[in-house]
Amino acid sequence: MYEFAGGDAAFLALAEAHHQRCLDEPELSHAFSHGFNPDHVKNLAAYWAEVFGGPPAYSERHGGHSAMLTLHAGTGMAEDWAERFCACFLQAVDDARLPGDSEFRRSLREYIEFAVQDIVTYSPPGSRVPAALAMPLWSWDGPSEPDPAP
């Protein structure tokens, strides 16, 4: 899926579009009201690229899935946050001009719904994320297992 989307450039365009959509969304923008990491968009692009079969740059630089969840844990997200986040993502897919293939779009939608629920699981204040959770990998058919080590 990484190659079909257009590689790193496509996921950077998606992350930029999604970030802007979230900034423009009244409820989601609050999460950024106290500032954010200036590398947020690049990090998000690297994370999504890895999930969809790209290089493991996010895991190598930032510690993988557990590290990402830890950044978002304990935030006490609003009840409708997940629905708003997914809507911004799906609009950003169009904004970034990712391929319009219906199966590709279906898989992206299924992934973001899964990912948001994963984040919501750790959103209650005081939540702790287990160390070394496996990076979710997503294919045309949904979640996939990592390739066995050589």
C-alpha positions in Angstrom: 0.0 0.0 0.0 2.9 2.3 0.7 4.1 2.1 -2.9 0.6 2.3 -4.3 0.0 5.5 -2.3 3.1 7.1 -3.7 5.7 6.4 -1.0 7.0 8.9 1.5 5.9 12.0 -0.5 2.3 10.8 -0.4 2.3 10.1 3.3 3.9 13.5 3.9 1.1 15.1 1.9 -1.5 13.1 3.8 0.0 14.1 7.2 0.2 17.8 6.2 -3.4 17.8 5.0 -4.6 15.9 8.0 -2.8 18.2 10.4 -4.3 21.2 8.8 -7.8 19.7 8.9 -7.3 19.0 12.6 -6.2 22.6 13.2 -9.3 23.9 11.4 -11.6 21.6 13.2 -13.1 23.4 16.3 -12.9 20.5 18.8 -9.7 18.8 17.6 -7.7 22.1 17.3 -7.8 22.3 21.1 -5.2 19.5 21.3 -2.8 21.8 19.5 -3.6 25.0 21.5 -0.6 24.6 23.8 1.8 24.1 20.8 3.1 20.9 19.3 6.4 19.4 18.2 7.6 21.2 15.1 8.4 17.8 13.6 4.9 16.5 14.3 3.8 16.3 10.6 7.1 14.6 9.5 6.7 12.1 12.4 3.1 11.4 11.6 4.0 10.8 7.9 6.8 8.4 8.9 4.4 6.6 11.3 1.7 6.1 8.6 4.2 5.2 6.0 5.6 2.4 8.2 2.1 1.2 9.0 1.3 0.8 5.3 4.5 -1.0 4.4 7.1 1.7 4.2 10.5 1.8 5.9 10.6 1.5 9.7 11.8 5.1 10.1 9.3 6.0 12.9 10.2 2.9 15.0 13.9 3.5 14.6 13.7 7.2 15.5 10.9 7.3 18.0 10.4 3.9 19.6 7.5 2.6 17.6 3.9 2.1 18.5 4.2 2.2 22.2 6.0 5.5 22.0 3.3 7.0 19.8 0.5 5.8 22.1 2.3 7.2 25.1 2.4 10.7 23.4 -1.4 10.5 23.3 -2.2 8.7 26.5 -4.1 10.2 29.4 -5.5 13.1 27.4 -9.1 12.5 28.3 -10.4 13.0 24.8 -13.9 14.3 24.1 -16.6 11.8 23.4 -16.9 12.6 19.7 -13.1 13.0 19.1 -12.7 9.7 17.3 -15.5 10.5 14.7 -14.0 14.0 14.1 -10.5 12.7 13.7 -11.6 10.0 11.2 -13.6 12.6 9.2 -10.5 14.8 9.0 -8.4 11.9 7.9 -10.8 10.8 5.2 -11.0 14.4 3.9 -7.2 14.7 4.0 -6.9 11.6 1.8 -8.7 13.6 -0.9 -6.7 16.8 -0.1 -3.5 14.9 -0.5 -4.7 13.4 -3.8 -4.0 9.9 -2.8 -5.2 7.2 -5.3 -9.0 7.0 -5.6 -9.1 3.2 -5.9 -12.1 2.0 -3.8 -10.2 -0.9 -2.2 -7.3 1.4 -1.3 -9.7 3.9 0.2 -11.6 1.2 2.1 -8.4 -0.1 3.7 -7.3 3.4 4.7 -10.7 4.0 6.3 -10.6 0.7 8.2 -7.1 1.5 9.4 -7.9 4.9 10.7 -11.0 3.6 12.5 -8.9 0.9 14.1 -6.1 3.3 15.0 -8.4 5.9 16.6 -10.0 3.2 18.7 -6.5 2.1 19.8 -5.6 5.6 20.9 -9.0 6.1 22.6 -8.3 3.0 24.7 -5.4 4.9 26.3 -7.1 8.3 26.5 -8.5 8.2 30.1 -6.4 10.1 32.6 -3.8 7.9 34.2 -3.7 5.4 31.4 -0.4 3.6 30.9 0.8 2.1 27.6 2.6 -1.2 27.7 6.2 -1.1 26.5 7.2 -2.6 23.2 3.7 -3.0 21.6 4.1 -4.2 18.0 3.7 -1.6 15.3 0.4 -2.2 13.5 1.0 -3.1 9.9 -1.8 -2.7 7.5 -2.4 -4.2 4.0 -5.1 -4.3 1.4 -6.8 -6.9 3.5 -6.5 -5.1 6.8 -4.1 -5.9 9.7 -1.2 -8.0 8.7 1.6 -9.8 10.6 5.2 -8.5 10.2 7.6 -10.5 8.0 9.6 -13.0 10.1 13.1 -11.9 10.9 15.7 -13.5 8.5 
